[in-house]
Amino acid sequence: MLNANREPPPPAAGRAGMKKDLPEHFKDYHHVWVFIELERGQVHPVSFELLGEGRKLADKLGVQLAGVVLGPPGEASWHAVAEAFAYDADLVYIVEAPLLGDYRNEPFTKAMTDLVNTYKPEILLLGATMRGRDLAGSVATTLLTGLTADCTELDVDPDGSLAATRPTFGGSLLCTIYTLNCRPQMATVRPRVMALPQRVEKPVGRIVELKLSMVEDEIVTKVLGFLPDAQSAKANLAYADVVIAGGLGLGGAENLQLVTKLARALGAEYGCSRPLVQKGWMPAERQIGQTGKTIRPKLYIAAGISGAIQHRVGVEGADLIVAINTNPNAPIFDFAHVGIATDAIRFLPALTEAFTRRLSPHSRDKLAS
Ligand SMILES: Cc1cc2nc3c(=O)[nH]c(=O)nc-3n(C[C@H](O)[C@H](O)[C@H](O)COP(=O)(O)OP(=O)(O)OC[C@H]3O[C@@H](n4cnc5c(N)ncnc54)[C@H](O)[C@@H]3O)c2cc1C
C-alpha cells in the first residue's frame, strides 16, 4: 500500500502489478461521502473543509457528494443536514436516534457501517478530530478496509483510485497511500489542513434516512454526565485569524510572556514549537505543527523558530508569515513572506509597544483626525 515519496504518484499502470481486480462485490461502490461531525448542536468546521475536498474528488470521478449526519432526533441534526447542503452536498444520509446524542463508539460505528453496507460509497472522509479518529478506526476495522490517517492531500488517479498523501518518517517524506482492493477507501484529514470552501446558495437536495438497529443494552459504554474541558476550549489556535508563536530561540520559559503580551495586544492566539511543549513551558494544546495544531491564520508571527519541516507543515496555509530569527539562513526564511533577522527577545517588546500604541483608542482617534 505504501507507494512513493515526494514524487507525484506513478501512473496507474505503474501499480498494475500490485493491483488485483477489484472484487466483484465492490464494483457497485460509488460516490464520495463526508462525515458531518456534530457536537452539542455545532457542526465541526472540518466537515465543511472536507466537503470542499470531497466536491473536487466527486467532480473528478463524475459521482455525487454526500454528507453523513449521525445525531439525536431534532433540530441539531437537521441543522447539520442543512449545513451539508450549504457546503454543496448533493445528498445527505441521516441516522437520527437518541443513542446518537452523546458520542459513543459503538452506536456511531454501527450507524456508519450499516449506512456503508447499504448504500456503498467508494470514498469516505472524516475529520481527524478526537471523534473522527475514533470512529474512522473502528469503521475501517469493522468493514475490513484501508484507512489513511492525517492526510495532507487527496486526489484521484486516472484509474479512479483515491491517492491519499500524508507525511511519514517524522515528516521528512510524503507518501501516497492507496486502498486498491477494498471499499470504501477511507481517509482522515486534520482541521485546517484543507481550505474552507464558499457556502453555496442551493435548495436542499435528496435526504436518505436509515434507522439505527441497536438498543441501549447492546452498548457497553454508558454516559454518566458531560464535563466540558475548560482548558481545551480556551485555545482555539486552528481557527484563529492571528497567531503568535515562540520557539527555542526565546531561550527560556520566562521569555514566553513576550509572545503572550504581543498576542494580547493583537487579540491573537499564541502557540509554540514542539520543544517548548516537551520542556513543559507550554501545554500540548498550544503546539503548532505536524504533531500539534494546523493553523491557517491571516497573520502568523514566529519568533525564535527555525522552521523545521514538521513545524512548516502546520503553518504554511497562513496568508502572511512573519519570521523573527537571528540566523539569516534559518529554514523559516525559505517560506516566510516577511523575514526579520534580529534578536526576538529585544524585538518582540518593541513590536508589542508599537502595536499597543497604534491600536489604542486614543491613537486611533489621532490617526483618524
Ligand atoms: C515525528 C516528529 C514530529 C514533530 N512534530 C513537530 C510539531 O508538531 N511542531 C514542531 O514545531 N516541531 C515538531 N517536531 C520537531 C521539529 O523537528 C524541530 O525540532 C522543532 O520544530 C524545532 O523547534 P524550534 O524551531 O523552536 O527550535 P530550534 O530548531 O532549536 O530553533 C531555534 C531557532 O531560534 C533561532 N534563535 C536563537 N536565538 C534567537 C533569538 N534571540 N531571537 C530570534 N531567533 C533566535 C535560531 O537561529 C533557531 O533557528 C517534530 C519532530 C519529529 C521527529
The ligand as an SDF file (V2000), in Angstrom:
LIG
                    3D

 53 58  0  0  0  0  0  0  0  0999 V2000
    7.9010   12.9890   14.4530 C   0  0  0  0  0  0  0  0  0  0  0  0
    8.1950   14.4180   14.7390 C   0  0  0  0  0  0  0  0  0  0  0  0
    7.1450   15.2980   14.8950 C   0  0  0  0  0  0  0  0  0  0  0  0
    7.3900   16.6420   15.1540 C   0  0  0  0  0  0  0  0  0  0  0  0
    6.3290   17.4880   15.2880 N   0  0  0  0  0  0  0  0  0  0  0  0
    6.5690   18.8040   15.4890 C   0  0  0  0  0  0  0  0  0  0  0  0
    5.4970   19.7220   15.5660 C   0  0  0  0  0  0  0  0  0  0  0  0
    4.3070   19.3730   15.5050 O   0  0  0  0  0  0  0  0  0  0  0  0
    5.7850   21.0250   15.7510 N   0  0  0  0  0  0  0  0  0  0  0  0
    7.0910   21.4980   15.8460 C   0  0  0  0  0  0  0  0  0  0  0  0
    7.2710   22.7070   15.9970 O   0  0  0  0  0  0  0  0  0  0  0  0
    8.1090   20.6410   15.7770 N   0  0  0  0  0  0  0  0  0  0  0  0
    7.9020   19.3190   15.6220 C   0  0  0  0  0  0  0  0  0  0  0  0
    8.9470   18.4590   15.5820 N   0  0  0  0  0  0  0  0  0  0  0  0
   10.2950   18.9790   15.9400 C   0  0  0  0  0  0  0  0  0  0  0  0
   10.9930   19.6850   14.8010 C   0  0  0  0  0  0  0  0  0  0  0  0
   11.7080   18.7370   14.0220 O   0  0  0  0  0  0  0  0  0  0  0  0
   12.0060   20.7270   15.3470 C   0  0  0  0  0  0  0  0  0  0  0  0
   12.9200   20.0560   16.1960 O   0  0  0  0  0  0  0  0  0  0  0  0
   11.3480   21.8480   16.1140 C   0  0  0  0  0  0  0  0  0  0  0  0
   10.3120   22.4420   15.3580 O   0  0  0  0  0  0  0  0  0  0  0  0
   12.4100   22.8960   16.4490 C   0  0  0  0  0  0  0  0  0  0  0  0
   11.8470   23.8480   17.3000 O   0  0  0  0  0  0  0  0  0  0  0  0
   12.4270   25.3190   17.3270 P   0  0  0  0  0  0  0  0  0  0  0  0
   12.4260   25.9010   15.9740 O   0  0  0  0  0  0  0  0  0  0  0  0
   11.6970   26.0420   18.3920 O   0  0  0  0  0  0  0  0  0  0  0  0
   13.9270   25.0920   17.8650 O   0  0  0  0  0  0  0  0  0  0  0  0
   15.2910   25.1480   17.1090 P   0  0  0  0  0  0  0  0  0  0  0  0
   15.3020   24.2480   15.9270 O   0  0  0  0  0  0  0  0  0  0  0  0
   16.3440   24.9450   18.1510 O   0  0  0  0  0  0  0  0  0  0  0  0
   15.3790   26.6230   16.5370 O   0  0  0  0  0  0  0  0  0  0  0  0
   15.5290   27.7650   17.2950 C   0  0  0  0  0  0  0  0  0  0  0  0
   15.6980   28.9250   16.3510 C   0  0  0  0  0  0  0  0  0  0  0  0
   15.7530   30.1380   17.0730 O   0  0  0  0  0  0  0  0  0  0  0  0
   16.7430   30.9730   16.4980 C   0  0  0  0  0  0  0  0  0  0  0  0
   17.1830   31.8810   17.5640 N   0  0  0  0  0  0  0  0  0  0  0  0
   18.0830   31.6600   18.5620 C   0  0  0  0  0  0  0  0  0  0  0  0
   18.1280   32.7360   19.3860 N   0  0  0  0  0  0  0  0  0  0  0  0
   17.2470   33.6300   18.8790 C   0  0  0  0  0  0  0  0  0  0  0  0
   16.8430   34.9330   19.2970 C   0  0  0  0  0  0  0  0  0  0  0  0
   17.3360   35.5140   20.3930 N   0  0  0  0  0  0  0  0  0  0  0  0
   15.9340   35.5810   18.5360 N   0  0  0  0  0  0  0  0  0  0  0  0
   15.4010   35.0140   17.4140 C   0  0  0  0  0  0  0  0  0  0  0  0
   15.7620   33.7830   16.9970 N   0  0  0  0  0  0  0  0  0  0  0  0
   16.6480   33.1030   17.7230 C   0  0  0  0  0  0  0  0  0  0  0  0
   17.8010   30.0420   15.9810 C   0  0  0  0  0  0  0  0  0  0  0  0
   18.5270   30.6530   14.9340 O   0  0  0  0  0  0  0  0  0  0  0  0
   16.9600   28.8520   15.5040 C   0  0  0  0  0  0  0  0  0  0  0  0
   16.6280   28.9930   14.1310 O   0  0  0  0  0  0  0  0  0  0  0  0
    8.7370   17.1160   15.3030 C   0  0  0  0  0  0  0  0  0  0  0  0
    9.7910   16.2230   15.1340 C   0  0  0  0  0  0  0  0  0  0  0  0
    9.5360   14.8950   14.8450 C   0  0  0  0  0  0  0  0  0  0  0  0
   10.6770   13.9690   14.6590 C   0  0  0  0  0  0  0  0  0  0  0  0
  1  2  1  0
  2  3  1  0
  2 52  2  0
  3  4  2  0
  4  5  1  0
  4 50  1  0
  5  6  2  0
  6  7  1  0
  6 13  1  0
  7  8  2  0
  7  9  1  0
  9 10  1  0
 10 11  2  0
 10 12  1  0
 12 13  2  0
 13 14  1  0
 14 15  1  0
 14 50  1  0
 15 16  1  0
 16 17  1  0
 16 18  1  0
 18 19  1  0
 18 20  1  0
 20 21  1  0
 20 22  1  0
 22 23  1  0
 23 24  1  0
 24 25  2  0
 24 26  1  0
 24 27  1  0
 27 28  1  0
 28 29  2  0
 28 30  1  0
 28 31  1  0
 31 32  1  0
 32 33  1  0
 33 34  1  0
 33 48  1  0
 34 35  1  0
 35 36  1  0
 35 46  1  0
 36 37  1  0
 36 45  1  0
 37 38  2  0
 38 39  1  0
 39 40  1  0
 39 45  2  0
 40 41  1  0
 40 42  2  0
 42 43  1  0
 43 44  2  0
 44 45  1  0
 46 47  1  0
 46 48  1  0
 48 49  1  0
 50 51  2  0
 51 52  1  0
 52 53  1  0
M  END
$$$$
